Amino acid sequence: MKLKKLFSAKKIAESLIILSCICVLFSCASKSISLIPGASAANAKGIINEYINIGDTYFSLQKYDKAAEYYKLALSDKDNYWAVYYKLGKTYVAQSKWTEALPVFEDLLERDSQNASIKASLAYIDIKLGEYDKALALYEELNASDTAQSQYLQNTISILLIKEDFEEASVKFESLKELYPDCENIEKFETALQDLEKKVNQANAEASETNNEASEENTETSKES
């Protein structure tokens, strides 16, 4: 079997990882604060809102560097801090700036530890950073929660395929078929598992052959001595 074929399971798994929809609302205390020396609280709030609106506009235009610039300016407002901080994190994700996005979503999850959307987003960021075990732990929590959904289980299987954990991936795949029989990716996962199984079997066969050759060499050496 060609080496290229053996790695198709990993490629399929990587293509099946789903970015969780980020949709989070934060409640903030209503506390007025004068942010600009000499300006009234109302004027300061208006300026902050303008920063946020400009940031949102740049984000919608996919000008993420500019969006991040204005979101950072708006972080000075304590009332809107967490909502703006989330927008900044979402901007980093859109730019694939995973190392910058990581501490943002870690902070957000620490503040709201039961938020499934934040947890799923952090798991996706962990995947992008190659932190598969951390991502798996988060997805296991999500799969066991009341907010469990197909995409969490699919991402779990994808990570296990990337880690080449055939046995555990097979178990999760059976759960996927049972819980979400209409999942559109079932056939793709089945193909990926078949490819991984072939790779595992070939590796085992090669290891066995190597052990047999070593055993034969030891036997010959013993006879000669």
Secondary structure, DSSP 8 states (H G I E B T S, - for coil): --HHHHTHHHHHHHHH-------------------STTS-HHHHHHHHHHHHHHHHHHHHTT-HHHHHHHHHHHTT-STTHHHHHHHHHHHHHHTT-HHHHHHHHHHHHHHSTT-HHHHHHHHHHHHHTT-HHHHHHHHHHHHTSTT--HHHHHHHHHHHHHTT-HHHHHHHHHHHHHH-TT-TTHHHHHHHHHHHHHHHHHHHHHHHHHHHHHHHHHHHHHHH-
